[in-house]
């Protein structure tokens, strides 16, 4: 098939699913960033006051969801003043923000991986000038092992590792407990900075099960990640065709939809790449970042005519614009924001089975605002309805619920296995 013909026809048909023919930027900028910048001098009380002011001026609800906002400041200000570091201050401010009971409302500092990924996402918009000033050569970057983690009952557990990253290559997987990094309590950012350029390794101690005998030490070399590029590269490295019960099932993990390049890369692989000859598809939108536009469901719309041209030589040329084979969607509590809109559409319009666990219920409009030289406020500035429904705080339930608890999760992925079973069965009926 001629590549340019395919691209032209795909653009022509991109608006065919009228129900989704609009763009909703759930995780992309929806307002300009604040010019508030302070010196690098640490001032916990001043920092909390700046965050409080921004929320007071720009939070999407004037009633603050019933919270007495001045009283909240008075409650947390003494603790903020007593904080001696960004690591101590972050939890205090986030506890105050948590009173608002709203997604897309968090405070991040340079010791948090989210700080860098949000800067990367918003660097193509309102944070562009700030990013150029704040990062080496104007490019958002951090040295990383490529893993994501969160605390559960005071212990760090891996929630995922970017495909192709040092952590993933070494076999680190979801559910591993992180015991230590270079002999110290785990901190995901600060101990790694500057090591990639030097080629230095770190020792990461992980534990796969509650049994201490499952503990092992890995020697890993951090790499410099440019967040947007890293998520696209991880998506590409996740792409594979799995032989399952005699059928070829394509698989891709969309780590981020916060930018059209991720969707365009998926479409390219579906229509022109290795997925073209697969029998079915599993689309994994678990964890990572949101940002998906509803129009991304267009590629799965079956109500689009398929064109075939016949030349003088009677050679036929088909214009592929749609994925016309079975597709399943993988979701979990880490599927948030725009990804939840896709999950909602999958279910409502019967595009394919949705497998996993209920999504995060984080469907609101947020923007990123610099607070000081070391911090960023992700703030909800608009509520969102999807086909008139509010998903905030509710999320989207799967068609096929498959639990996969985080602590000490098995390396076997039961949610993926269920999706593969469904797709092989659906492909067999074609």
N, C-alpha and C positions, 0 to 999 in steps of 0.2 A: 504494500500500500504506500502511496506517495505521502510523505510526512506533511508537506505543506498543505495538501488537500485535506488531510485529516484535521490539521489545526484550524483551517478556515471553516470547515463544516462544524467543528466542535464549538467555535465561537458563535456560529450562527444559531446553534441549538441550545446555547447556554441558558436561555431564558424560558425554555419550554415548560418548566414546572411552575406555573403561575403562582401557586400557593406560597412559593419560597422566593419569588422574584424581587427580593429586597435584601439589603445588607444590614446586618445588625452587629455592631462591633462590641461584643460583650467584654472582651479582654483587651481591646485596643483603645487608644486614647479617645476620650470623649470630651475633654476640656483641656485647656492649656495649663502648663505647669506653673507653679508658684515661683517667683523670683527670690524667695527667701533663701539666703545662703548665709551661714555664719562661719566663724573661724573654727579651727580644728580643736580649740580648747573645749574640754569635756565639761558640760554643765547639764546635769541630769534634770534639774528643775526647769531650766530655761527650755530644754528640749521638749519636755512634756507640755509646757505652756504653748510652744509653737504648734505641736500636734493638736492640742486642744483648740487653738484658734482656727486652724484649718478645718477641723471637723465642724466647729461652730459656724463657720462661714459657708461651707460647701457640702456638708452631708445632705443626702437626697431628701431627708425628711426634716422639716422644721421642728417637729415635736420629738426628734431623736428617739423614736420608737418608745416613747413614754419614760425615757431616762431623764432624770434631773441632771443635766449636763454640768452646770456650775458645781453642784454637789460632788459630782464624779471627780472633777479637777481637784477640789479641796481634799477629797479622800486619798488620792494617789500622789499628790504633790510632795508630801513629806518623804514617801518612799523613793520617789524619783530623785530628790535632793540627796538622799543617803546613798544612792547608787554610786559605785566607784569605777564602773566600766560600762562599755556598750553591752557586754554580755549580761550584766546585772540590770541595766536599764530596759532593754528590750522587753523582757517578760512583764515588767511593771506597766509599761505603756500599752502593751497588747492586752493585758488584763483589763485596763480601763476601756479600750476599744471593744473588748468582748461584751461589755454591757449593752452595746448597741444591737447585738444579735443580728448582724448583717454580714453577708459575704463581701468579698472584695474590699475589706476594711482591715488592714494589717500594717504594722510598722516593722520595717526591716532595716538592718544596719549592715555595714561592710563585713560583719562576721557571719552573715546569713547568705547561703547560696541564692535565695530568692531575690536578694538585692541585685545581683548581677544579671539574673535571667530577666527580671522586670526591666532593668535598664536596657538590656538587649532588645526586648520586645518593643519598648517605647522609644528606642533611639532613632527609629525611622520617622518619628513624629515629634511631639512636644519636648522630649528629653534629648533631642539630637544635639543641640548646642551645649547642654550641660555634660553630656557624655563625652564630647570632644575635649572638654576642659578637664574632666575628672579621670580619664583613663589613658594609659600609654598610647601614643600615636592616635588618640581619639577613638580607639576601638574598645568596646566593652569586652573585658576578658578576665579570666581567673584561672589559676592553676587548680586542677581538680583530679580526682580519681574517677569521676564520671558516675558516682553513685548518689542516690537520694536516700535520706533516712529521716525518721522521726522518733520521738520519745514515746514509749508506752510504759506506764508505771515506773518511770525513772530510768528505763533502759533504752538504748538506741537500737532500732531495728531498720534494716535496709528495706526500703519500699520499692526500689528498682535500680537498675544500672543501665546507663545508655549503651545501646548495642555498639560493640567495637571499642568501648572505653577500657582503660586498664583494669577496672573492677570487673567488668563483664568478661573480659578475656581470661581473667584469673579464676573465674567461676563463682564470684560473689553473686548471690541471687536474693530475691525477695524473701524476707523472713529471717535472714541471718542476723544474729545479734552482734553488734559491734562492741567488742570488749575494750579495745584501746587503739590508739594511733601513736606510734613511736613511744610506747610505754606510758602515755598520758591519757587521761579521759578524752574521749572523742570530741573533737571540734571540727566541723566540716570544712572550714575555710582557712582560718589564720595559720595553722601549722604547715600548710602546703604552699603558701605563696612564695614565689621566687625559686622554687625547687626545679621546675620544669626546664628553665634555661640552663641550670647547672647540671642537669641530668642526674640529680640525686634521687635515691629511692627512700621509701618510708616502709615501716613495718605496721601492717594492719592485722590485728588479732580479731578473728570472728568466731562465732559459735553457731553451728547449724541446728542443734537441738538442745533441750534442757540438760542433756548429759554433758558433763565437763569433758568427756573424752572426745566430743565432736569439735572441740576447740582447735583451731589451727592458726598459724602465723603466715601471712602472705607478704612478700616483698614486692612492692609496686612502685612504678615511676609515675609521678603526676605528669599530666600534660596540660598545656595551655588551651583552655576552651574559649571559643568565641560563641556565646550562647546560641544565637540564631543559626549559625553554621553548624554547631555541634548537634542541635536537635534535628536538622535536616540530614546530616550525615548519619546519625543514629537511626533515623527512619529508613534511609537507604540500606543500611547494613542489616536491618531487621527483615528486609524483603526476602522471601524465599518461597519455594513451592514445595509443599509437604505431600509425600505419598501416603495416603490414608485410606485403607480398605479398598485399594484399587483405583482410587480417584486422586487427581492432582489438585490440591487445595492451596491457593495462593494465600499468603499471610503477610501483613504489614502492621507495624506498630506506629501509630501517629503520636509522637511525643508532644508535638505542639501543632496547633492550627492558627497560631497568632501571626498570620502572614500568608498571603495567597500562594507563596512558593511551595508550601507543603502540599496544598491541594493540587496544584499544577503538576508536581512531581508524581503524585499518586495517579492522576489521570494519564500521564505519559506512560507509566508502567502498566496500567490497566489496558490501554488501547494499542500500545506500540512496543511494549517491553516484554519481559519474561512472563508476565501474568496473562498475556493474550491467549495462550494455549491452555491455561488452567481450566478446570471444570467448575470451580467455585472459589469464593473469596471469604476470608475472615479478616474483618477490619477491626483492629484493636485500638480503642481510644481510652484505655485505662491510664490513669495517672497523667503526669506531665502538665501541660498548660492548655487552656481552652482557646478562645478566639475564633472558633469556626463560624462561618456565615451559613445561614440556611440554604443558600444557593448551592452549597457543596453536595446537597442531595440530588442535584440535577443529573449527575452521572449515572444514577441508578434508576432514573425514570424510564419505564418501559413504554410509555405512550408517546414515543417519538418515532416517526417514520425512519426506516433505514434506506438510504439511497445506494443504488448500484448503477454505475455508468457502463455502457457498452460501446466500444469504439468500432471503427470500420473493420478492424481485425477480429472483431467479436470477442476480444478479451474483456473480461469483467473486472471492474474496480469498485470495491465496496468502501463506503465512507463510514468508518466506525466512529460513532459519537457517544455511545452509551455502553455500560456494562450490562449485558443481558443474561447473565448467568446468576445462580444463587449466591447470596451474600448474607453473612451473619455479622452482627456487631457485638463486640466485647466491651462491657462497661463495669465500673466499680465505684466505690466512694470517692476515688480520686479523679473520676470523670466529672469535670466541672465546667461551668460557664457555657460557652458556645458549644462545647461537646455535648452538653445535656440537651441542647436544642436539636442536634442531630439524632440523639437517642429518642427524643420525643417524636420526631418525624418518622423515624424508622418504625416505631410502633403504630402511630396513628395512620400512616399511609401504607402499612403492610409491606414495607420494602423487604424485610427479612427478619429472622428471629434475633432477638436481643438477649444476650447471655451474660450472666455474672451476678452482680449485686447492685442495689439501688445507687443511683448517682448522688453526688454530693449536695444537691439542692442549693447551688451557689450561682443563681442566674440573675445577676444584676449588672449594672454598668459601672465599671470602675476606671479610675485614672490614677496615674502615678505622679507624685509631687515630691520634689526634693525638699527635705526639711533642713538638713545641715550638710556639711561636707562629707559626712559619713553615713547618712541615713536617707530613707525614702518612705513616704506614706502612700500606701495603696488605699484609695478612698472610694467608697460607693457614692456616686453622684447621680444615679438614676435607677429607678425601678424598671423591671422588664416584665411584659406579659408575652406569652407565646400562644398564638391563636386565642388570645383573650384569657389564657390560664396563667396563674402565678406558679412558677416552679421553685421560687426561692424558699428555702427551708423544707421543701417537699421532695424534689428530685424526680427521677424517672425510674420506675421499677422494671426489671427485666422480664421477658417472657419466660425464660428458663433461669430460675434462681440457683446459683451454684456458689456456695460459701467457700472462702479461701482466707481464713484468719491470718493476720500478719505475723505475730510472734512465732518464730521457728517454723514458718511455712515450708512445706515440702517443695523441693526443686521441681517436682512434677506439677504442672499447671492444670488443675481440674477444670477451670473455666475454659481454657483453650481446648482441652480434650473434648469437652461437651460440644463446643462450637464445631470442631472438626467432624465429630460424629454426625451432627445435624447436616453439615454441608455435604458429606459423602453420601448420606441418604437422599438429600435433595438432588444431587447430581445424578444419582442412579435412576431417578424418575424422569430425567430429561430425555 
